[in-house]
């Protein structure tokens, strides 16, 4: 595979951007390929190589790259302007639309990224409860802001230690952690910190350590505990919202949180974040209340137009039925192949998400950390050589889109057999 242009671009990039990339997940060894264009489920790099994409922009591109209906909606909005600095009707309509699918989002605010959404949701929960502490799940990722960048793997409900240089311990000392799928740990953390916990923030399906599903009854138990202890329950559905189905993981599992954060698919591939929830909590947000949140690009018309068109398309065409079926068939096929090759790896996921864990079948972050990351890395490189682009990290999730067809799955499986074979 010729990669001269990507290699040269990376060398230049190293001089002007930390690590040569705009976000750490995009780094790859020995260097990442530089994308020139994308269409459907394929990426074309600067050297003209073609890749089958199962990263899909880390989740937002549920309809593939450049879906015509979304492109048209963006173009139409371009003709009407793309930044107003004033309210516009689209915001009202989009909020009403989202509320139809997630009735618990009685009020919401549109921001620009998932990180902003979780940061603001936590602030609103603190403002509403007048409490400081936040419980998050070990290994849970909610964006790159100070309060949630806490080292994963430290003991349950111990005081947070920053996971990044530049984050003062004072900023994370209110962040507690508990393992996923452990009701007792959650209860113990709430009991030990009685009357001090503002909120529990969690992904209903952990998507940032490969996908890990909640055990039967776990989310319901967390819902009951948070209610009992007066902590706001925030479901971070930045990944799962409109991925699992139109009603999110909360609809799928039938557990309604007090607050929800959305992003990714909700922006149709353009930058967006949304936080919302119970009226009495959201009424604390400025200018109605004293919890400050503001942004030049909040409610950006282009993102809203793309998001609106995406939700309309998904709903009208009931895309999740086929997508989720494809996901199930793919996971089964991968599991079958592993069995046939007598490889002790596991396939995880639900709906249109999957990941192969190189070791065990993890139920939480600590177990996921036991997987062989080096081996995944080698596997990833072989897949890339075979023309398939997966997220470069063992802890990311692979995504399907409506652009993937039967032959794309066949190509994925072919590359998978070859790549696993090369690892032996
Ligand atoms: N929450 C979750 C669950 C995420 O997966 C991510 C990003 N992958 C974020 C929040 C942050 O979103 P963004 O990258 O748009 O800031």
Boltz pocket constraint, residues with backbone or C-beta under 6 A from the ligand:
constraints:
  - pocket:
      binder: B
      contacts: [[A, 58], [A, 112], [A, 113], [A, 114], [A, 115], [A, 116], [A, 118], [A, 141], [A, 142], [A, 143], [A, 144], [A, 203], [A, 207], [A, 208], [A, 236], [A, 237], [A, 238], [A, 239], [A, 263], [A, 264], [A, 272], [A, 273]]
      max_distance: 6.0
